[in-house]
């Protein structure tokens, strides 16, 4: 029973849980369902279809899915003894599996860089002795060009307050990549706090930028981030961050959002709110608008 409760808490913390996907044409003004799958075709919006359990236009079932530039990643859990087996499947533009990486835990996040080269995923794992809650996150990064994969990035060199930082309770999640496929941003948790970090893949190091910033999502132009911030009452609220000035701006969505937002276009982010996908301007203006019902975890192919 205790293990089941731990896993349930983990799912609630980072919005876990299995779900499936569907592909919709970008809604303008209403979503139009597509009938074929081509991950290299621009202008599509991929969303989780909670009813069908598959990526629409394919026969592929994914618990988490992301795609860009003709490359996809599909996190799946298969029955196993004594525990289920979890994999990150790398997919080509037709959804054909090209590589299978064994990972451990409950699928939580998945991202593909704009070029399709860099792939990341986050899963929940249990049993880390240092963690009083009994679970932690493992985040992996795959360079799909070289084939090199790190299934748990906990050992990346971390710098905090200008000094090399060491702690047994370091956890990462929610990676987002820059256009150069080298710079990335992520969340790190340690000492009971969360931080936004900027990473350098080539140097294999990350440095803390600020406290209380989770699940970042980098804008297509690489100048801004949107992240969720823990508010005094405990809810998460979406904020924007100008990376040049480090100025923080709350977005017009005032609801509790436990999701890693994605960019619908250069000026708009989208996210799961309740059972539906919503969007809001990334500069703090405007108002939230409904994108499509019965879906979550959107990814735009642009």
C-alpha positions as CSV (number, residue, x, y, z in Angstrom):
1,X,0.0,0.0,0.0
2,X,2.8,2.4,0.9
3,X,4.5,1.8,-2.5
4,X,1.2,2.5,-4.3
5,X,0.8,5.8,-2.4
6,X,4.3,6.8,-3.2
7,X,3.7,6.3,-6.9
8,X,0.4,8.1,-6.7
9,X,2.2,11.1,-5.1
10,X,4.8,11.0,-7.8
11,X,2.3,11.1,-10.5
12,X,0.6,14.1,-9.0
13,X,3.9,16.0,-8.5
14,X,4.9,16.1,-12.1
15,X,1.6,15.3,-13.9
16,X,2.4,11.6,-14.6
17,X,0.1,8.9,-15.6
18,X,-0.4,7.0,-18.9
19,X,-2.4,8.5,-21.7
20,X,-2.5,8.3,-25.5
21,X,-2.1,10.6,-28.4
22,X,-3.9,12.0,-31.4
23,X,-2.8,14.3,-34.2
24,X,-4.8,17.4,-35.0
25,X,-4.3,20.1,-37.5
26,X,-3.4,23.3,-35.9
27,X,-6.7,24.9,-34.8
28,X,-7.6,28.0,-36.7
29,X,-10.2,28.5,-35.5
30,X,-11.3,24.9,-34.8
31,X,-9.2,21.7,-34.7
32,X,-9.4,19.5,-37.8
33,X,-8.5,15.9,-37.4
34,X,-5.8,14.6,-39.7
35,X,-5.9,11.0,-41.1
36,X,-2.2,10.2,-41.6
37,X,1.0,10.4,-39.7
38,X,4.1,12.2,-40.9
39,X,6.3,13.7,-38.3
40,X,8.2,15.9,-40.8
41,X,5.0,17.7,-41.9
42,X,4.9,21.2,-40.5
43,X,1.8,22.8,-39.1
44,X,0.5,19.9,-37.1
45,X,-0.4,19.9,-33.4
46,X,0.1,16.6,-31.6
47,X,-2.1,16.1,-28.5
48,X,-2.9,13.3,-26.1
49,X,-6.2,11.6,-26.9
50,X,-7.4,10.2,-23.7
51,X,-10.0,8.0,-25.4
52,X,-8.1,6.0,-28.1
53,X,-4.8,5.3,-26.5
54,X,-2.8,5.6,-29.7
55,X,-1.1,8.3,-31.8
56,X,-3.8,9.0,-34.3
57,X,-2.8,8.0,-37.9
58,X,-0.6,5.2,-36.4
59,X,-1.0,2.1,-34.3
60,X,1.6,3.3,-31.8
61,X,0.6,3.5,-28.1
62,X,2.6,5.9,-26.0
63,X,2.5,7.0,-22.4
64,X,4.5,10.1,-23.3
65,X,5.2,11.4,-26.8
66,X,7.1,14.2,-28.4
67,X,8.3,15.0,-31.9
68,X,10.1,17.5,-34.1
69,X,11.6,17.6,-37.6
70,X,10.7,14.0,-38.5
71,X,11.9,12.4,-35.3
72,X,9.7,11.2,-32.4
73,X,10.2,9.7,-29.0
74,X,7.6,7.4,-27.4
75,X,7.8,6.3,-23.8
76,X,6.1,2.9,-23.2
77,X,5.7,0.5,-20.3
78,X,5.3,-3.2,-21.1
79,X,4.3,-6.0,-18.7
80,X,7.2,-7.7,-17.0
81,X,8.2,-9.8,-14.0
82,X,8.7,-8.9,-11.3
83,X,8.1,-5.3,-12.5
84,X,7.0,-3.7,-15.8
85,X,9.6,-2.7,-18.3
86,X,9.8,0.9,-19.6
87,X,11.4,2.0,-22.9
88,X,12.1,5.1,-24.8
89,X,11.4,4.3,-28.4
90,X,13.0,6.5,-31.1
91,X,10.7,6.9,-34.1
92,X,11.3,8.1,-37.7
93,X,8.9,10.4,-39.5
94,X,6.5,7.5,-40.3
95,X,6.4,6.4,-36.7
96,X,8.7,3.4,-37.4
97,X,10.8,2.4,-34.4
98,X,14.5,2.9,-35.1
99,X,15.9,2.4,-31.6
100,X,14.8,1.1,-28.2
101,X,16.4,2.3,-25.0
102,X,15.6,0.5,-21.7
103,X,14.8,3.0,-18.9
104,X,13.4,2.6,-15.4
105,X,10.3,4.0,-13.8
106,X,7.0,5.7,-14.6
107,X,7.0,7.9,-17.8
108,X,6.6,11.6,-17.0
109,X,8.2,13.9,-19.6
110,X,9.5,13.7,-23.2
111,X,11.0,16.3,-25.5
112,X,12.7,16.4,-28.9
113,X,14.8,19.4,-29.9
114,X,13.7,21.5,-32.9
115,X,16.2,19.8,-35.2
116,X,15.2,16.3,-34.1
117,X,18.7,15.5,-33.0
118,X,18.4,15.7,-29.2
119,X,15.9,13.7,-27.2
120,X,15.1,13.7,-23.5
121,X,12.8,11.9,-21.1
122,X,12.0,11.9,-17.4
123,X,10.7,9.0,-15.4
124,X,9.8,8.4,-11.7
125,X,11.8,5.8,-9.8
126,X,11.3,4.5,-6.3
127,X,13.7,3.2,-3.7
128,X,16.4,5.9,-3.5
129,X,17.5,5.7,0.1
130,X,18.3,9.4,0.4
131,X,14.8,10.5,-0.6
132,X,12.4,10.5,2.3
133,X,9.5,10.4,0.0
134,X,10.7,7.2,-1.5
135,X,10.8,8.3,-5.1
136,X,12.9,10.5,-7.4
137,X,13.3,11.4,-11.0
138,X,15.7,10.1,-13.6
139,X,16.2,12.2,-16.7
140,X,17.9,10.9,-19.8
141,X,19.4,12.6,-22.9
142,X,20.1,10.9,-26.2
143,X,22.1,12.5,-29.0
144,X,20.3,10.8,-31.9
145,X,23.1,11.8,-34.3
146,X,26.0,10.1,-32.5
147,X,23.8,7.5,-30.8
148,X,25.2,8.4,-27.3
149,X,22.7,8.1,-24.5
150,X,22.8,9.1,-20.8
151,X,19.9,7.4,-19.0
152,X,20.3,9.4,-15.8
153,X,22.0,12.8,-15.9
154,X,22.4,13.1,-12.1
155,X,26.2,13.0,-12.4
156,X,26.4,16.1,-14.7
157,X,28.7,18.8,-13.2
158,X,26.4,21.2,-11.3
159,X,27.5,24.7,-10.4
160,X,25.5,26.7,-7.8
161,X,26.5,30.2,-6.5
162,X,29.6,30.0,-8.7
163,X,30.9,26.8,-7.0
164,X,30.8,23.1,-7.9
165,X,27.8,21.7,-6.0
166,X,27.6,18.1,-4.7
167,X,24.6,16.5,-3.0
168,X,23.1,13.0,-2.9
169,X,19.5,14.2,-3.4
170,X,20.0,16.0,-6.8
171,X,17.2,15.2,-9.2
172,X,16.6,16.6,-12.7
173,X,13.5,16.8,-14.9
174,X,11.8,18.8,-17.7
175,X,14.6,19.3,-20.2
176,X,14.1,21.8,-23.1
177,X,16.7,22.3,-25.9
178,X,18.1,25.3,-27.7
179,X,18.4,25.5,-31.5
180,X,22.1,24.7,-31.3
181,X,21.4,21.3,-29.8
182,X,24.0,22.0,-27.1
183,X,22.4,24.5,-24.7
184,X,19.5,23.2,-22.7
185,X,17.4,24.2,-19.6
186,X,16.0,21.9,-17.0
187,X,14.7,21.8,-13.4
188,X,17.0,20.6,-10.6
189,X,15.8,19.7,-7.1
190,X,18.0,19.5,-4.1
191,X,17.8,20.4,-0.4
192,X,14.0,20.7,-0.6
193,X,14.1,23.4,-3.3
194,X,13.8,23.6,-7.1
195,X,16.0,25.6,-9.4
196,X,16.2,26.5,-13.1
197,X,19.5,25.4,-14.6
198,X,21.2,26.1,-17.9
199,X,23.2,23.2,-19.3
200,X,26.0,22.8,-21.8
201,X,25.8,19.3,-23.3
202,X,29.3,19.4,-24.8
203,X,31.0,20.4,-21.5
204,X,28.5,18.2,-19.6
205,X,27.8,20.8,-17.0
206,X,24.9,22.9,-15.7
207,X,24.6,26.0,-13.6
208,X,21.8,27.3,-11.5
209,X,20.1,30.4,-12.8
210,X,17.3,31.0,-10.3
211,X,15.2,29.4,-7.6
212,X,11.6,28.2,-7.9
213,X,11.3,27.5,-11.6
214,X,10.1,24.2,-12.9
215,X,9.4,22.4,-16.2
216,X,10.9,25.1,-18.5
217,X,10.0,25.4,-22.1
218,X,12.3,27.5,-24.4
219,X,10.8,29.8,-27.0
220,X,11.6,29.0,-30.7
221,X,13.9,32.1,-30.8
222,X,15.8,31.0,-27.8
223,X,15.4,34.3,-25.9
224,X,12.6,33.4,-23.5
225,X,11.4,30.6,-21.2
226,X,8.0,29.7,-19.8
227,X,8.0,27.8,-16.6
228,X,5.7,26.9,-13.7
229,X,6.3,28.7,-10.4
230,X,5.2,27.5,-7.0
231,X,3.0,30.2,-5.4
232,X,2.6,30.9,-1.6
233,X,-0.6,28.9,-1.5
234,X,1.0,25.9,-3.1
235,X,-0.4,26.1,-6.6
236,X,1.8,26.4,-9.8
237,X,1.3,29.4,-12.0
238,X,2.9,29.9,-15.5
239,X,5.5,32.6,-15.8
240,X,7.6,33.9,-18.6
241,X,11.3,34.7,-18.3
242,X,13.4,37.0,-20.5
243,X,16.8,35.3,-20.5
244,X,18.7,38.6,-21.3
245,X,17.3,40.6,-18.4
246,X,16.0,37.8,-16.2
247,X,12.8,39.7,-15.9
248,X,9.9,37.4,-14.8
249,X,6.3,37.9,-16.0
250,X,3.2,36.1,-14.8
251,X,1.1,34.9,-17.7
252,X,-2.6,35.7,-18.0
253,X,-3.5,32.1,-17.0
254,X,-4.2,32.2,-13.3
255,X,-5.3,28.6,-12.8
256,X,-3.1,26.0,-11.2
257,X,-1.1,24.5,-14.1
258,X,1.0,21.3,-13.4
259,X,2.4,20.8,-16.9
260,X,5.5,21.5,-19.0
261,X,4.1,24.1,-21.4
262,X,4.9,23.9,-25.1
263,X,5.1,26.6,-27.8
264,X,2.2,26.8,-30.2
265,X,3.9,29.5,-32.1
266,X,6.5,32.2,-31.5
267,X,4.3,34.1,-29.1
268,X,1.9,31.6,-27.6
269,X,2.3,28.7,-25.2
270,X,-0.1,25.8,-24.7
271,X,-0.7,23.5,-21.8
272,X,-3.0,21.0,-20.2
273,X,-5.7,22.5,-17.9
274,X,-8.2,19.9,-16.6
275,X,-9.2,17.6,-19.4
276,X,-8.4,20.1,-22.2
277,X,-5.6,22.0,-23.9
278,X,-5.5,25.7,-23.5
279,X,-3.2,28.5,-24.9
280,X,-2.2,31.9,-23.7
281,X,0.2,34.7,-24.9
282,X,3.7,34.3,-23.6
283,X,4.2,38.0,-22.7
284,X,1.6,38.2,-20.0
285,X,-1.1,39.9,-22.1
286,X,-4.4,38.6,-23.4
287,X,-6.4,35.8,-21.9
288,X,-6.4,32.0,-22.0
289,X,-8.3,30.3,-24.9
290,X,-9.4,26.8,-25.5
291,X,-7.4,24.9,-28.1
292,X,-9.0,21.5,-28.1
293,X,-11.0,19.3,-25.7
294,X,-10.2,15.9,-24.3
295,X,-6.5,16.2,-24.8
296,X,-3.2,17.1,-23.1
297,X,0.5,17.4,-23.5
298,X,0.5,19.2,-26.9
299,X,3.4,19.4,-29.3
300,X,3.5,21.7,-32.3
301,X,5.4,20.6,-35.5
302,X,6.8,23.9,-36.9
